[in-house]
Amino acid sequence: MRDNKEESLDPDEWEFSRALAHKMVDEAIDHLARVRERPVWQAMPEEVRATFQDELPLNPSPLETVYKEYKETVRSYPMGNIHPRFWGWYMGSSNFTGALGDFLAAVEGTNLGGGNTGAAQVEQQVLDWLKEIAGFPKSASGTLTSGGSVANLVAHTVIRNLSAGYDVRKEGVAELSRPLRFYASDQVHSCHQKALEILGLGSKALVEVPTDAHQRLQIDALQAAIVEDRAKGLQPACVIGTAGTTNTGAIDDLTSIADLCDHEGLWFHVDGCIGGVLRLAPEYADLVAGIERASSVAIDPHKWLHTPFEAGAVLIKEPKAHFATFEMHGPYLQLQERGMIAGKFLADYGLELSRGFRALKIWMAFKEQGAAKFGRIISQDISHARYMANRVEQHVQLELVAPVNLNIVCFRHVAADEGAAKTLNTEIMLRLQERGLAVPSDTTVNGKHGLRCAFNNHRTKREDIDDFLNDVLRVADEIISEENA
Ligand SMILES: *Cc1c(COP(=O)(O)O)cnc(C)c1O
């Protein structure tokens, strides 16, 4: 039997925890400062994997032991996206101030559901800054989300409810007399299909419009699809313009889409998960001209702002419709004019009630670095991509498989035919990853398979690109000579 002494989760000895926490910070700094010396990635050995099969620990262990285990079995096997030669898929590379922000937010413990708190002010201010960046008015509403997928889902929910013309929240989608249609290029991110499926509209509600040679949505084809769907009795609701596709960094002609949406009376949503912050880089701001005319935009701070995962954001120019889509209060959560719960209730603008204080890590990094610095990092990434594209074009053994639209390079080592190219380049990619030399990913553009480097990494230096291309050529030679042996 326990005696009746109360317990808490606080340490028995704060001084001991203080010393250990200091050690964790010291080692975290060493970990970051030496990131270049480590392999980008390494596979987890079976014996380490086996340690994750232990059952629920009922009894305590000293935190020092837990920390040691974390270092050995977890931190030694990271994704590697903080490494200067990680360019796979589309990650951010995090930042230390952001990490401190996450720590401080967790210590403070505030829930961003709503309420009269400093944290709520920080979130509103971060949203206001994102509005400035995207060219949205301060009157727009918004919310921070876990990422771009949820940010887009929040926007699509508002668009669905507004387009239906009746109370979808009450009646559900079954009452839709004319099925809704959302248009996007065939390069659109898969999260849009997922969102429309979740919203009960079905994947066929997403109409994928063909793209041009630069993977941009073809405006004529868009116009034709809308006319055709109207004739079929469907209801065009929204055009999704992508400001930076995940595959090749293509930026749709946002101005033409805005004109078309004005003319057709459609909602214009921009998926700016990649390029929504491009206006921070003055020399590239033109690329996203028209973004400011969208009715909503999704932005992903954990991508080009390098916020530690997770942080997404959505901004919506119809705050009333946004509120009407998500507002919900149980009897246990009634608002007050005064006291802790007073003020804008943030959960009225999204799916989640409880949310972490993810705004702090963004807020601190903006204040510390200045927004202009983020713009320069964006330009630097684009320069890296152009530099690499040049080097690829100059080398007879290498070829681009897609135009370099922004910060993404799709290229490959040449081979006898398409099948051989896919086999060779996949093997090059896997060997580079397995040896911890670099993490590129791969993709297929216009039927051509190739390696893909997305430069979204503030630690990358030009020599990383030189080293990487040398490694690609060396590994390719090795594979080819093995085949010929
Ligand atoms: C990454 C990405 C998304 C999805 O965002 P998550 O943060 O991964 O949920 C959506 N659209 C585009 C264009 C993206 O690049």
The ligand as an SDF file (V2000), in Angstrom:
LIG
                    3D

 15 15  0  0  0  0  0  0  0  0999 V2000
    4.4850   19.2060  -48.5570 C   0  0  0  0  0  0  0  0  0  0  0  0
    3.3500   19.6390  -49.3620 C   0  0  0  0  0  0  0  0  0  0  0  0
    2.0310   19.4540  -48.9160 C   0  0  0  0  0  0  0  0  0  0  0  0
    1.7020   18.6720  -47.6770 C   0  0  0  0  0  0  0  0  0  0  0  0
    2.2130   19.3040  -46.5460 O   0  0  0  0  0  0  0  0  0  0  0  0
    2.5760   18.4840  -45.2210 P   0  0  0  0  0  0  0  0  0  0  0  0
    3.1490   19.5270  -44.3590 O   0  0  0  0  0  0  0  0  0  0  0  0
    3.5520   17.4180  -45.6060 O   0  0  0  0  0  0  0  0  0  0  0  0
    1.2990   17.9150  -44.6920 O   0  0  0  0  0  0  0  0  0  0  0  0
    1.0210   19.9760  -49.6900 C   0  0  0  0  0  0  0  0  0  0  0  0
    1.2730   20.6250  -50.8400 N   0  0  0  0  0  0  0  0  0  0  0  0
    2.5230   20.8100  -51.2960 C   0  0  0  0  0  0  0  0  0  0  0  0
    2.7400   21.5620  -52.5700 C   0  0  0  0  0  0  0  0  0  0  0  0
    3.6020   20.3170  -50.5760 C   0  0  0  0  0  0  0  0  0  0  0  0
    4.8500   20.4660  -51.0490 O   0  0  0  0  0  0  0  0  0  0  0  0
  1  2  1  0
  2  3  1  0
  2 14  2  0
  3  4  1  0
  3 10  2  0
  4  5  1  0
  5  6  1  0
  6  7  2  0
  6  8  1  0
  6  9  1  0
 10 11  1  0
 11 12  2  0
 12 13  1  0
 12 14  1  0
 14 15  1  0
M  END
$$$$
